[in-house]
Amino acid sequence: MEQPVVLITGATGGLGEGFVKAFAQAGYHVVIHTHQNIERARVLKEFVLAQGQEALIIQAELEKHKEAQETIEHVLNAFGRLDVLINNAGLKRDGAIDLLSEEDFDAVLNVNLKAVYNLIKFAVPPMKEAKFGRIINISSGIALTGREHNVNYAASKAALHGLTKSLAKELGPFNITVNIIAPGLVETPMTDYVTPEQKKAYIENVPLRRLGTPEDMAHAALFFADVRSGFISNQILCVNGGNHSA
Ligand SMILES: NC(=O)c1ccc[n+]([C@@H]2O[C@H](COP(=O)([O-])OP(=O)(O)OC[C@H]3O[C@@H](n4cnc5c(N)ncnc54)[C@H](OP(=O)(O)O)[C@@H]3O)[C@@H](O)[C@H]2O)c1
């Protein structure tokens, strides 16, 4: 069998880098999507090539329908297949509800939800044709617990849960699985704002007494992506050290 192809959105971010490395090491050709960070994407591409896999960098604003369509076309032109789609790109702009701007509300919903709809819409036809597909949506524990000043972020991630449950039902007959990884706190550029004191307090609520790592998330993604995971769909896997209080 030819090597499978994974498309990772937001591949240049903290979790994204973990996905890129783990999938390249597991024998996947990797499509590295970035919004703006081409320099980082190039470094990751070198890593993938060094593992003996092929890599393709795509820069796109995925919340734009046409750019999402072109992204999938680009992948199919390059590789002729798309086996795994990891919707990982994300944006977090927090604020108290009475101060939360319309712009920040829309931006977060556009990246965290609309871009996911856009990409899946165009990724599904080739997956249906291949009678194989793995869609993995990266949500957040906050979707399940809620958090103050996180109205836009929590709503966008909770919406992914509804989207995932519906799609798992719709796409199951085509041998396409759709699952969610809901990470706990991981140190990445997105969580730069969390103070050492806040991290310490958070860890006290984690039964396994540490923060998550990109490698923890990548391990879960490899599990969902595996051909042997073909009977596992419509699941929310909370990779959070056992902490369900967020
Ligand atoms: N870190 C955590 O504790 C945590 C916890 C729960 C869930 N998550 C989720 O995990 C995912 C990855 O988060 P992270 O912590 O790795 O964040 P990150 O380091 O900030 O990376 C975010 C990624 O999203 C991309 N992105 C930003 N704006 C975009 C846009 N408008 N269009 C397309 N892509 C855009 C960025 O691209 P550029 O690099 O090109 O700007 C970057 O690659 C997100 O969905 C996040 O919500 C993270």
The ligand as a Tripos MOL2 file, in Angstrom:
@<TRIPOS>MOLECULE
LIG
   48    52     1     0     0
SMALL
NO_CHARGES

@<TRIPOS>ATOM
      1 N1         -2.6430   24.5340   24.0630 N.am      1 LIG1
      2 C1         -3.6620   24.1400   24.7990 C.2       1 LIG1
      3 O1         -3.6120   24.1160   26.0370 O.2       1 LIG1
      4 C2         -4.9390   23.6840   24.1380 C.ar      1 LIG1
      5 C3         -5.9430   23.1450   24.9560 C.ar      1 LIG1
      6 C4         -7.1200   22.7330   24.3860 C.ar      1 LIG1
      7 C5         -7.2950   22.8260   23.0140 C.ar      1 LIG1
      8 N2         -6.3140   23.3590   22.2340 N.ar      1 LIG1
      9 C6         -6.5640   23.4420   20.7990 C.3       1 LIG1
     10 O2         -5.4880   22.8310   20.1090 O.3       1 LIG1
     11 C7         -5.3210   23.4470   18.8200 C.3       1 LIG1
     12 C8         -3.8700   23.8670   18.6570 C.3       1 LIG1
     13 O3         -3.5790   24.8200   19.6540 O.3       1 LIG1
     14 P1         -2.0940   25.2890   20.0140 P.3       1 LIG1
     15 O4         -2.0600   25.3850   21.4730 O.co2     1 LIG1
     16 O5         -1.1220   24.4620   19.2880 O.co2     1 LIG1
     17 O6         -2.1230   26.7880   19.4410 O.3       1 LIG1
     18 P2         -1.0020   27.6610   18.7220 P.3       1 LIG1
     19 O7          0.3480   27.2160   19.1150 O.co2     1 LIG1
     20 O8         -1.4180   29.0710   18.9550 O.co2     1 LIG1
     21 O9         -1.1900   27.3100   17.1830 O.3       1 LIG1
     22 C9         -2.3580   27.7020   16.5040 C.3       1 LIG1
     23 C10        -2.2490   27.3240   15.0550 C.3       1 LIG1
     24 O10        -3.4440   27.7780   14.4000 O.3       1 LIG1
     25 C11        -3.1030   28.5510   13.2780 C.3       1 LIG1
     26 N3         -4.0150   29.6670   13.0210 N.ar      1 LIG1
     27 C12        -4.1650   30.7880   13.7620 C.ar      1 LIG1
     28 N4         -5.0360   31.6200   13.1790 N.ar      1 LIG1
     29 C13        -5.4290   31.0320   12.0380 C.ar      1 LIG1
     30 C14        -6.3140   31.4010   10.9900 C.ar      1 LIG1
     31 N5         -6.9490   32.5760   10.9930 N.pl3     1 LIG1
     32 N6         -6.5060   30.5430    9.9750 N.ar      1 LIG1
     33 C15        -5.8650   29.3640    9.9590 C.ar      1 LIG1
     34 N7         -4.9940   28.9610   10.9150 N.ar      1 LIG1
     35 C16        -4.7870   29.7860   11.9530 C.ar      1 LIG1
     36 C17        -1.7190   29.1110   13.5650 C.3       1 LIG1
     37 O11        -1.1040   29.3630   12.3160 O.3       1 LIG1
     38 P3          0.2080   30.3070   12.1760 P.3       1 LIG1
     39 O12         1.2700   29.6530   12.9900 O.co2     1 LIG1
     40 O13         0.5360   30.3180   10.7560 O.co2     1 LIG1
     41 O14        -0.2040   31.6290   12.7130 O.co2     1 LIG1
     42 C18        -1.0680   28.0080   14.3570 C.3       1 LIG1
     43 O15        -0.4550   27.0830   13.4850 O.3       1 LIG1
     44 C19        -6.3050   24.6110   18.7750 C.3       1 LIG1
     45 O16        -7.4520   24.2290   18.0700 O.3       1 LIG1
     46 C20        -6.6150   24.8530   20.2450 C.3       1 LIG1
     47 O17        -7.8640   25.4620   20.4090 O.3       1 LIG1
     48 C21        -5.1350   23.7920   22.7670 C.ar      1 LIG1
@<TRIPOS>BOND
     1     1     2 1
     2     2     3 2
     3     2     4 1
     4     4     5 ar
     5     4    48 ar
     6     5     6 ar
     7     6     7 ar
     8     7     8 ar
     9     8     9 1
    10     8    48 ar
    11     9    10 1
    12     9    46 1
    13    10    11 1
    14    11    12 1
    15    11    44 1
    16    12    13 1
    17    13    14 1
    18    14    15 2
    19    14    16 1
    20    14    17 1
    21    17    18 1
    22    18    19 2
    23    18    20 1
    24    18    21 1
    25    21    22 1
    26    22    23 1
    27    23    24 1
    28    23    42 1
    29    24    25 1
    30    25    26 1
    31    25    36 1
    32    26    27 ar
    33    26    35 ar
    34    27    28 ar
    35    28    29 ar
    36    29    30 ar
    37    29    35 ar
    38    30    31 1
    39    30    32 ar
    40    32    33 ar
    41    33    34 ar
    42    34    35 ar
    43    36    37 1
    44    36    42 1
    45    37    38 1
    46    38    39 2
    47    38    40 1
    48    38    41 1
    49    42    43 1
    50    44    45 1
    51    44    46 1
    52    46    47 1
@<TRIPOS>SUBSTRUCTURE
     1 LIG1         1 GROUP 0 **** ****
